[in-house]
Amino acid sequence: MRRIARRTLTPRIARFLRDKQAEANASGNPTAIWNRTRRTKNMRAVESTLQGMSGRRQRCMFCEDSRGTDIDHFWPKVPYPERTFVWENLLWVCAGCNRKKGPRFLLDDQGKPLLIDPTADNPWNHLYFDSHTGVIVARVDHVTGRRDPKGEHTTDPRVLPLNIEAVTDSRRRTYRCLCRAVRRFLDISSQGPPSGKAEVELLDEIRDHDDYGLAVWYFRGEGSQYSPFSDLRARHLDVWQSVQNAVAG
């Protein structure tokens, strides 16, 4: 899971969503309005914007393993009909995550969602990645020993399928690809000052394998303390900083 920057809609499409929300509020049946509107030209523009936010592979904003297939309401239409057409409430997700999430939407004592919204939260503030298992778990407060409530709820298998075997295997494969890219650069640099081409190739490889938000984890998060990432930072601080700038945080 990664932090996703929410794009700004065109004034025309933003106005369309506001008008549809007003219609839904007045109708008392927002689901019917949504279903009737879903395949219109304006909603296709909304869908296209969400797809663009999710990257060139249009991955699900939750699991990032499967290709996104539909618009999800972060706050479910039931029991939150007043958010049916609210732009900030719309995500691009795969069928598996959409079906699993369903109406499972808990709030904390302050009335805030326990589920991580990748367009509003930095997931890695709540999650921890285990390189050996490929599993993401809730971050633990080292002072209190308590698990982060957002991380715990989001990784609950009853809420989202984030740690099924197919996904964890893919995360481990991505981790190995990132390691190979960094080690290849370090091997080249051990034979003499690395060329600009070597740095460009490193950045390209990292971008090509920037799946599941792991590039952020290893170049901006706790993963940076482990070899070979820590070796790159120690031996080539300028290159390390270039990679950090290239990795979306």
Backbone bond lengths (Angstrom), bond angles and torsions (degrees), N, CA, C in turn:
res aa  C-N    CA-C-N  psi(-1)  N-CA   C-N-CA  omega(-1)  CA-C   N-CA-C  phi
1 M - - - 1.464 - - 1.520 109.00 -
2 R 1.303 116.55 140.10 1.461 120.63 -177.83 1.531 109.94 -133.55
3 R 1.313 115.90 162.68 1.466 121.13 173.28 1.524 107.91 -74.46
4 I 1.310 116.71 132.01 1.461 122.64 -177.26 1.524 108.82 -119.19
5 A 1.311 115.63 126.08 1.461 120.55 179.62 1.519 109.61 -77.30
6 R 1.321 116.97 125.19 1.460 120.34 179.02 1.530 109.28 -82.14
7 R 1.310 115.61 129.49 1.456 121.47 -179.07 1.530 110.84 -82.97
8 T 1.304 114.92 161.15 1.460 121.24 177.14 1.526 109.15 -91.51
9 L 1.305 116.58 130.87 1.454 120.95 178.11 1.522 110.70 -75.27
10 T 1.309 116.65 158.21 1.460 119.84 172.74 1.523 108.46 -65.58
11 P 1.324 118.64 153.49 1.469 120.09 179.28 1.530 112.88 -54.78
12 R 1.334 116.88 -37.14 1.464 119.87 -178.58 1.530 111.32 -64.98
13 I 1.325 117.14 -44.97 1.464 120.24 -178.36 1.536 110.67 -72.42
14 A 1.330 116.54 -36.30 1.466 119.15 176.91 1.526 110.44 -62.36
15 R 1.328 116.18 -41.30 1.467 120.51 178.21 1.539 110.60 -66.13
16 F 1.315 116.10 -39.09 1.467 120.33 177.52 1.533 110.86 -58.21
17 L 1.337 117.50 -45.51 1.464 120.18 -179.86 1.525 111.33 -65.20
18 R 1.329 116.92 -40.29 1.473 119.39 178.36 1.527 110.49 -62.58
19 D 1.328 116.93 -42.70 1.462 120.42 179.82 1.522 110.98 -64.59
20 K 1.321 117.22 -40.07 1.449 120.42 -179.87 1.533 111.34 -68.73
21 Q 1.332 116.04 -34.67 1.461 118.32 177.36 1.525 110.37 -66.58
22 A 1.321 116.44 -40.35 1.462 120.00 177.09 1.525 110.43 -62.50
23 E 1.337 116.42 -40.31 1.464 120.26 177.77 1.525 111.05 -64.80
24 A 1.334 115.74 -41.25 1.463 119.88 179.51 1.524 111.17 -64.79
25 N 1.334 116.02 -40.25 1.466 120.05 179.00 1.530 110.79 -62.71
26 A 1.319 116.01 -40.04 1.462 120.06 -177.14 1.522 112.32 -74.82
27 S 1.335 116.14 -28.24 1.464 119.94 -173.98 1.516 113.33 -77.17
28 G 1.326 116.05 -30.13 1.457 119.36 -174.41 1.519 112.65 78.06
29 N 1.324 117.37 1.84 1.472 121.77 179.19 1.528 109.28 -138.58
30 P 1.330 117.21 70.06 1.469 120.38 -176.13 1.520 113.40 -62.30
31 T 1.323 117.79 -30.93 1.463 119.75 179.95 1.527 110.76 -62.66
32 A 1.331 116.29 -41.08 1.465 119.97 178.27 1.527 110.77 -64.23
33 I 1.329 116.78 -41.22 1.470 120.49 178.00 1.523 109.41 -63.64
34 W 1.331 117.02 -43.22 1.464 121.01 179.50 1.527 110.70 -60.65
35 N 1.321 116.69 -49.53 1.467 120.51 -178.10 1.528 111.39 -61.70
36 R 1.308 117.02 -37.54 1.464 121.15 -179.61 1.534 111.35 -71.48
37 T 1.329 115.86 -28.94 1.469 121.36 -175.05 1.518 112.60 -92.45
38 R 1.310 117.04 -20.99 1.468 122.49 -167.22 1.529 113.55 -53.45
39 R 1.327 119.43 -37.82 1.467 121.43 -174.87 1.525 113.77 -99.64
40 T 1.304 116.47 17.54 1.456 119.14 178.97 1.528 110.70 -79.16
41 K 1.320 115.55 165.67 1.463 120.89 -179.81 1.523 111.15 -60.56
42 N 1.319 117.47 -41.27 1.463 120.59 -178.43 1.532 111.39 -66.24
43 M 1.329 116.83 -38.86 1.459 118.61 178.44 1.524 111.06 -71.41
44 R 1.313 117.23 -28.75 1.474 118.94 174.23 1.524 110.09 -65.54
45 A 1.330 116.74 -32.40 1.465 120.01 176.19 1.526 110.31 -67.77
46 V 1.332 117.14 -39.21 1.464 121.06 175.58 1.526 109.54 -61.93
47 E 1.330 116.31 -45.99 1.464 121.45 179.47 1.520 110.84 -59.89
48 S 1.319 117.04 -43.52 1.460 121.08 -179.26 1.524 111.25 -62.61
49 T 1.331 116.53 -37.75 1.466 119.79 178.49 1.514 110.96 -66.29
50 L 1.332 117.17 -41.58 1.463 121.01 177.37 1.528 111.03 -63.34
51 Q 1.326 116.40 -40.81 1.459 120.00 178.03 1.524 110.76 -61.64
52 G 1.325 116.17 -41.32 1.454 119.92 178.17 1.513 112.52 -63.39
53 M 1.329 116.71 -35.67 1.458 121.13 177.73 1.522 111.81 -65.52
54 S 1.340 116.29 -30.49 1.465 120.45 -173.41 1.530 113.28 -84.54
55 G 1.338 117.78 1.90 1.457 120.65 174.94 1.511 113.22 98.51
56 R 1.327 115.51 172.80 1.459 119.83 -173.25 1.522 112.69 -65.21
57 R 1.321 118.02 -22.33 1.462 120.52 178.64 1.527 111.95 -94.35
58 Q 1.319 116.21 -2.78 1.463 122.08 176.97 1.528 111.48 52.63
59 R 1.328 115.67 46.47 1.455 121.01 -178.86 1.529 111.03 -74.31
60 C 1.332 114.82 156.63 1.461 122.09 174.50 1.518 109.66 -57.38
61 M 1.325 117.12 135.12 1.461 121.66 -177.78 1.527 112.63 -72.00
62 F 1.323 117.55 -13.22 1.468 120.30 177.26 1.531 110.97 -94.51
63 C 1.321 117.45 -68.20 1.470 119.98 -174.18 1.521 113.07 -83.37
64 E 1.330 118.58 -26.50 1.468 125.17 -177.02 1.517 112.93 58.93
65 D 1.327 117.44 12.07 1.454 121.02 179.80 1.521 111.25 -95.93
66 S 1.308 116.45 -40.40 1.461 121.76 -177.03 1.527 110.52 -104.00
67 R 1.317 115.09 157.00 1.458 119.70 176.32 1.524 109.15 -70.29
68 G 1.321 116.52 136.10 1.449 120.28 177.53 1.515 111.09 -63.14
69 T 1.323 115.63 145.64 1.456 120.09 -177.39 1.520 113.50 -128.84
70 D 1.332 117.89 -16.60 1.459 117.67 -173.26 1.526 110.96 -157.60
71 I 1.327 114.09 165.64 1.457 121.32 175.95 1.526 108.70 -85.62
72 D 1.318 116.06 128.99 1.457 121.74 176.98 1.523 109.45 -109.29
73 H 1.328 116.00 145.53 1.460 121.53 171.88 1.523 108.14 -93.12
74 F 1.326 116.78 111.31 1.463 119.83 -179.51 1.531 109.63 -54.85
75 W 1.348 116.81 -55.31 1.460 120.73 167.39 1.526 105.55 -83.69
76 P 1.318 120.28 113.57 1.471 122.00 -174.30 1.530 112.35 -56.25
77 K 1.336 114.59 147.88 1.467 120.09 179.10 1.527 110.58 -56.40
78 V 1.308 115.12 -34.96 1.469 120.81 174.13 1.523 105.81 -117.36
79 P 1.319 118.20 117.28 1.476 129.30 14.92 1.529 114.77 -106.02
80 Y 1.339 118.26 32.08 1.468 120.32 -178.30 1.527 110.18 -121.78
81 P 1.333 118.32 63.33 1.465 121.49 -176.38 1.520 113.42 -63.30
82 E 1.343 116.96 -23.18 1.455 120.15 -178.49 1.525 112.59 -70.81
83 R 1.343 117.51 -5.27 1.469 121.95 179.33 1.534 111.99 -112.23
84 T 1.328 117.11 10.62 1.464 120.83 -173.34 1.523 112.60 -57.64
85 F 1.326 117.90 -43.23 1.467 122.08 -177.51 1.530 112.46 -112.25
86 V 1.314 117.36 19.09 1.469 121.19 178.66 1.528 108.93 -79.49
87 W 1.306 116.80 120.84 1.465 122.29 -175.25 1.520 112.03 -53.99
88 E 1.327 117.49 -44.02 1.458 120.79 -176.76 1.524 112.78 -67.53
89 N 1.321 116.97 -9.55 1.469 121.21 -178.50 1.523 112.41 -98.43
90 L 1.323 117.97 -0.05 1.457 120.82 -174.16 1.530 111.05 -103.26
91 L 1.332 115.57 133.18 1.462 122.78 179.12 1.525 109.30 -127.89
92 W 1.344 116.11 162.31 1.454 121.72 176.20 1.528 108.06 -108.44
93 V 1.338 116.93 117.46 1.471 120.35 -171.69 1.526 110.83 -135.84
94 C 1.326 114.72 166.96 1.461 120.47 176.34 1.526 109.98 -87.39
95 A 1.325 115.31 165.29 1.461 120.20 -178.43 1.519 111.48 -62.41
96 G 1.347 116.88 -37.65 1.455 120.15 -178.46 1.517 112.46 -62.92
97 C 1.325 116.92 -47.38 1.468 120.22 179.31 1.525 110.79 -68.58
98 N 1.331 116.72 -37.38 1.453 120.35 -179.13 1.526 111.01 -62.99
99 R 1.342 115.83 -44.27 1.464 119.71 179.70 1.523 111.13 -67.63
100 K 1.328 116.68 -41.34 1.468 120.42 -176.22 1.520 111.47 -68.71
101 K 1.323 115.85 -43.72 1.468 120.31 -178.23 1.517 110.62 -63.64
102 G 1.329 116.07 -51.68 1.463 119.73 177.62 1.518 112.14 45.15
103 P 1.326 117.99 -132.58 1.465 121.47 -178.07 1.528 113.65 -91.63
104 R 1.362 117.03 7.07 1.468 119.20 -177.76 1.523 109.05 -72.64
105 F 1.296 116.22 95.50 1.465 120.06 -173.88 1.525 108.62 -144.13
106 L 1.333 115.42 96.55 1.454 120.49 -177.11 1.520 110.81 -97.37
107 L 1.332 115.73 151.44 1.458 122.90 177.50 1.514 109.55 -115.59
108 D 1.343 115.77 152.65 1.462 119.28 176.45 1.526 109.92 -84.12
109 D 1.323 116.11 -172.00 1.470 120.40 -176.29 1.522 112.49 -65.76
110 Q 1.337 117.41 -20.44 1.459 121.52 178.75 1.535 112.05 -94.55
111 G 1.325 116.24 5.39 1.450 119.74 179.52 1.515 113.97 79.02
112 K 1.340 116.86 18.28 1.460 120.94 179.37 1.532 109.78 -100.11
113 P 1.337 117.73 148.34 1.466 120.36 -177.81 1.518 112.85 -61.69
114 L 1.323 116.08 140.71 1.462 121.06 172.88 1.520 111.08 -86.17
115 L 1.315 117.50 -17.45 1.452 121.61 176.99 1.528 109.19 -80.13
116 I 1.321 116.56 137.23 1.464 121.36 177.16 1.516 110.20 -70.83
117 D 1.321 116.42 128.58 1.458 122.53 172.38 1.523 106.97 -99.56
118 P 1.342 119.09 108.18 1.472 119.95 -175.40 1.515 114.52 -64.44
119 T 1.336 118.13 -13.75 1.461 119.39 177.14 1.528 111.92 -93.27
120 A 1.320 117.52 -7.33 1.466 121.04 -179.12 1.527 112.46 -122.82
121 D 1.331 117.16 -26.08 1.463 122.46 -178.72 1.523 110.18 -112.10
122 N 1.325 116.18 154.27 1.456 120.56 166.67 1.528 106.30 -90.25
123 P 1.334 117.65 106.43 1.467 119.22 -174.38 1.519 114.11 -53.93
124 W 1.346 117.14 -34.70 1.460 119.19 -175.74 1.522 112.75 -73.69
125 N 1.320 117.81 -6.30 1.466 119.86 170.03 1.523 111.04 -73.95
126 H 1.332 116.22 -15.40 1.464 121.49 -175.31 1.523 113.25 -121.12
127 L 1.340 117.13 -10.54 1.461 120.92 -172.37 1.524 111.57 -123.25
128 Y 1.327 115.01 159.75 1.466 122.77 175.81 1.522 108.10 -134.60
129 F 1.342 116.43 138.64 1.461 120.96 -178.50 1.515 111.20 -107.50
130 D 1.337 116.29 131.35 1.459 122.99 176.52 1.533 108.22 -99.82
131 S 1.327 117.06 110.55 1.467 121.22 -176.06 1.518 112.40 -62.90
132 H 1.319 117.59 -31.77 1.460 121.06 -175.01 1.525 112.35 -75.52
133 T 1.309 116.91 -36.65 1.468 120.42 -177.27 1.527 112.65 -100.25
134 G 1.330 117.46 -20.54 1.454 120.84 -175.58 1.520 113.10 77.24
135 V 1.321 116.61 10.74 1.461 122.08 -176.53 1.524 110.15 -93.89
136 I 1.335 117.21 139.96 1.453 120.61 169.60 1.525 108.15 -102.60
137 V 1.316 115.47 136.33 1.458 121.28 -177.18 1.519 109.25 -130.47
138 A 1.317 115.95 170.76 1.456 120.43 177.35 1.521 109.98 -68.45
139 R 1.308 116.46 139.24 1.460 121.39 175.65 1.527 109.24 -66.87
140 V 1.325 116.45 143.91 1.461 121.59 -179.40 1.523 109.70 -108.21
141 D 1.321 116.53 131.82 1.459 121.80 175.38 1.524 107.82 -74.71
142 H 1.339 116.66 116.59 1.456 120.24 -174.50 1.528 113.05 -71.25
143 V 1.306 116.71 -14.02 1.476 120.21 177.98 1.520 109.94 -86.79
144 T 1.325 116.60 -49.78 1.464 120.05 -176.06 1.526 112.84 -93.12
145 G 1.343 116.46 -19.25 1.454 119.76 -176.86 1.516 113.41 76.96
146 R 1.317 117.20 8.05 1.460 120.86 -177.67 1.525 110.98 -90.65
147 R 1.315 114.46 145.68 1.461 120.23 176.18 1.528 110.04 -78.27
148 D 1.312 115.39 143.66 1.457 119.99 177.26 1.533 108.74 -62.46
149 P 1.326 117.97 124.54 1.469 119.64 -175.40 1.524 113.79 -63.24
150 K 1.340 117.56 -37.28 1.467 119.21 177.95 1.522 110.73 -67.40
151 G 1.313 115.69 -43.34 1.456 119.25 178.58 1.514 111.75 -63.31
152 E 1.331 116.44 -40.15 1.463 120.85 -178.62 1.520 111.13 -65.90
153 H 1.336 116.36 -43.77 1.463 119.39 -179.04 1.519 111.02 -68.83
154 T 1.333 117.44 -42.72 1.460 121.19 -176.24 1.521 111.79 -65.12
155 T 1.329 118.12 -34.56 1.469 121.40 -178.79 1.524 112.57 -90.28
156 D 1.316 117.50 1.22 1.464 120.87 176.30 1.536 108.45 -63.64
157 P 1.333 118.50 122.15 1.475 120.17 -177.70 1.520 113.58 -62.37
158 R 1.319 117.59 -14.97 1.459 120.22 176.11 1.522 111.33 -80.65
159 V 1.328 117.11 -11.62 1.465 121.77 -176.42 1.525 111.61 -105.16
160 L 1.344 117.05 -49.13 1.464 121.72 179.50 1.529 109.04 -143.64
161 P 1.331 117.49 145.01 1.472 120.94 179.67 1.526 112.21 -86.54
162 L 1.323 117.00 61.01 1.463 120.95 -173.50 1.521 113.57 -83.88
163 N 1.325 117.80 -18.25 1.466 119.94 -174.90 1.522 112.86 -124.84
164 I 1.333 116.80 29.51 1.457 118.39 172.83 1.526 108.43 -70.63
165 E 1.328 116.65 158.86 1.465 121.03 -170.87 1.526 113.29 -57.11
166 A 1.329 116.85 -40.51 1.464 119.42 -178.48 1.524 111.25 -61.07
167 V 1.324 116.98 -36.84 1.462 121.32 -178.98 1.521 110.93 -75.03
168 T 1.332 117.08 -44.36 1.468 119.13 -179.06 1.526 111.01 -65.03
169 D 1.338 117.49 -36.61 1.469 120.24 176.69 1.527 110.65 -62.57
170 S 1.321 116.21 -41.26 1.469 119.97 -179.78 1.522 110.99 -67.42
171 R 1.325 117.25 -37.00 1.472 119.45 177.23 1.522 110.68 -63.87
172 R 1.327 117.41 -41.83 1.469 119.80 178.85 1.527 110.59 -63.97
173 R 1.328 116.02 -38.29 1.461 119.55 178.55 1.527 110.64 -65.01
174 T 1.318 116.96 -40.51 1.465 120.86 177.01 1.518 110.75 -62.98
175 Y 1.326 116.72 -41.90 1.463 121.57 177.25 1.531 110.63 -58.63
176 R 1.325 116.98 -44.81 1.465 120.21 -179.29 1.530 110.99 -65.15
177 C 1.315 117.00 -37.85 1.466 120.33 178.43 1.526 111.50 -64.32
178 L 1.329 116.64 -41.78 1.463 120.20 177.87 1.526 110.54 -64.10
179 C 1.334 116.48 -40.95 1.467 120.10 178.27 1.529 110.98 -61.86
180 R 1.326 116.09 -44.77 1.472 119.03 -179.17 1.519 111.80 -62.68
181 A 1.317 116.88 -38.90 1.463 120.32 -180.00 1.525 110.53 -62.80
182 V 1.322 116.42 -44.63 1.472 120.03 -178.98 1.520 110.47 -69.06
183 R 1.325 118.07 -42.22 1.461 120.78 -179.35 1.529 110.98 -64.60
184 R 1.323 116.18 -37.28 1.464 119.67 178.40 1.526 109.98 -61.91
185 F 1.318 116.52 -43.15 1.463 120.13 178.45 1.521 110.52 -64.53
186 L 1.329 117.81 -41.79 1.463 121.05 179.78 1.521 111.20 -64.70
187 D 1.326 117.22 -37.27 1.466 120.09 177.58 1.523 110.70 -64.02
188 I 1.329 116.31 -42.51 1.462 120.31 178.23 1.519 110.66 -62.89
189 S 1.325 116.01 -43.51 1.468 120.22 -176.74 1.522 111.99 -69.89
190 S 1.323 117.63 -22.92 1.462 120.01 178.81 1.523 112.39 -70.45
191 Q 1.332 115.94 -16.21 1.464 120.52 -179.75 1.529 111.95 -95.21
192 G 1.306 116.62 -0.63 1.451 121.62 -179.54 1.509 109.97 149.32
193 P 1.329 118.17 172.41 1.465 120.49 -179.76 1.524 110.86 -55.05
194 P 1.322 118.27 127.79 1.466 120.39 -178.49 1.523 112.17 -67.09
195 S 1.300 116.02 144.34 1.461 120.81 179.98 1.519 110.25 -79.82
196 G 1.319 115.01 166.18 1.459 119.12 175.15 1.512 111.21 -61.87
197 K 1.328 116.74 -32.23 1.452 121.04 178.69 1.519 110.90 -63.10
198 A 1.321 117.30 -40.69 1.463 120.92 -179.98 1.527 110.92 -63.59
199 E 1.315 115.74 -38.37 1.466 119.27 178.65 1.532 110.80 -67.67
200 V 1.330 115.88 -42.17 1.467 119.79 178.68 1.524 110.14 -61.89
201 E 1.330 116.89 -42.30 1.468 120.73 -179.63 1.523 110.55 -64.71
202 L 1.328 116.90 -37.59 1.462 120.17 176.36 1.514 110.66 -62.15
203 L 1.322 117.25 -47.88 1.465 120.94 180.00 1.528 111.07 -61.68
204 D 1.341 116.43 -39.96 1.461 119.71 179.27 1.526 111.12 -64.02
205 E 1.327 116.62 -42.33 1.461 119.81 -179.97 1.524 111.26 -64.84
206 I 1.310 116.47 -39.12 1.459 119.51 179.20 1.516 110.47 -65.46
207 R 1.327 116.86 -43.22 1.474 120.14 177.55 1.529 110.73 -62.82
208 D 1.344 116.41 -40.79 1.460 119.93 -178.71 1.524 111.95 -64.51
209 H 1.318 116.52 -27.74 1.462 120.40 -177.59 1.526 111.97 -113.38
210 D 1.324 115.25 24.87 1.466 118.71 179.78 1.526 109.88 -85.12
211 D 1.323 115.97 64.29 1.459 121.99 179.51 1.534 109.86 -101.18
212 Y 1.300 114.83 151.08 1.468 122.27 173.30 1.528 113.74 65.18
213 G 1.336 117.91 13.68 1.456 120.26 -179.69 1.513 113.53 74.56
214 L 1.335 118.10 12.28 1.467 120.39 -173.69 1.519 113.06 -75.07
215 A 1.327 118.51 -25.70 1.463 119.12 176.46 1.528 109.46 -62.74
216 V 1.319 116.35 -39.29 1.467 119.64 176.32 1.521 110.13 -63.05
217 W 1.325 116.02 -42.50 1.469 120.77 -178.71 1.532 111.50 -60.62
218 Y 1.337 117.19 -41.81 1.467 120.28 -174.36 1.524 114.29 -89.21
219 F 1.310 117.78 -19.01 1.458 118.33 -179.38 1.526 113.06 -112.63
220 R 1.330 117.17 -9.09 1.461 120.35 178.17 1.532 112.94 -132.02
221 G 1.311 116.77 -14.61 1.458 120.59 -175.80 1.515 113.06 -113.67
222 E 1.345 115.33 -159.15 1.465 120.76 -177.22 1.510 113.76 -60.66
223 G 1.337 116.38 -26.16 1.453 118.76 -179.64 1.514 113.56 -62.47
224 S 1.322 117.03 -17.74 1.468 120.60 -178.35 1.524 112.90 -68.77
225 Q 1.333 116.84 -13.94 1.472 118.91 -178.87 1.528 112.61 -85.34
226 Y 1.330 116.41 -5.17 1.461 120.20 -177.31 1.525 110.88 -103.93
227 S 1.337 115.44 147.33 1.457 121.72 176.61 1.526 109.01 -70.70
228 P 1.348 117.65 144.10 1.470 129.65 6.94 1.526 114.47 -89.47
229 F 1.326 117.17 1.64 1.465 119.68 -176.34 1.531 111.24 -67.23
230 S 1.326 115.88 -41.40 1.466 119.26 177.59 1.524 111.11 -64.94
231 D 1.342 116.84 -31.46 1.466 120.45 178.66 1.523 110.77 -67.34
232 L 1.324 115.76 -40.53 1.464 119.22 178.16 1.522 110.33 -62.48
233 R 1.299 117.60 -43.02 1.466 120.85 -179.71 1.526 110.63 -64.78
234 A 1.334 117.43 -40.69 1.468 121.07 -177.45 1.524 112.00 -70.31
235 R 1.322 117.62 -36.13 1.466 121.08 -173.04 1.520 113.88 -95.62
236 H 1.331 116.99 -25.10 1.464 120.53 -175.86 1.524 109.49 -142.23
237 L 1.304 116.21 72.02 1.460 120.85 -175.45 1.521 111.71 -60.93
238 D 1.327 117.48 -36.89 1.466 119.84 179.98 1.523 111.47 -65.03
239 V 1.333 116.71 -41.25 1.463 120.41 177.61 1.523 109.72 -67.37
240 W 1.314 116.01 -41.88 1.467 121.02 178.02 1.539 110.56 -56.08
241 Q 1.304 116.02 -44.65 1.454 119.77 179.99 1.523 111.95 -66.79
242 S 1.332 116.69 -34.54 1.467 120.34 176.44 1.521 109.98 -64.36
243 V 1.327 116.50 -41.28 1.458 120.45 178.65 1.523 109.67 -64.24
244 Q 1.319 117.11 -44.84 1.466 120.38 179.24 1.521 110.84 -57.95
245 N 1.315 116.71 -42.28 1.462 120.23 179.77 1.531 111.60 -65.37
246 A 1.347 115.94 -31.19 1.460 119.94 -178.14 1.523 112.63 -80.88
247 V 1.329 116.42 -21.22 1.461 120.92 -177.50 1.514 109.44 -90.49
248 A 1.310 116.02 125.07 1.474 120.06 179.78 1.513 108.75 -66.91
249 G 1.309 116.74 129.67 1.459 121.24 179.50 1.481 111.37 -111.02
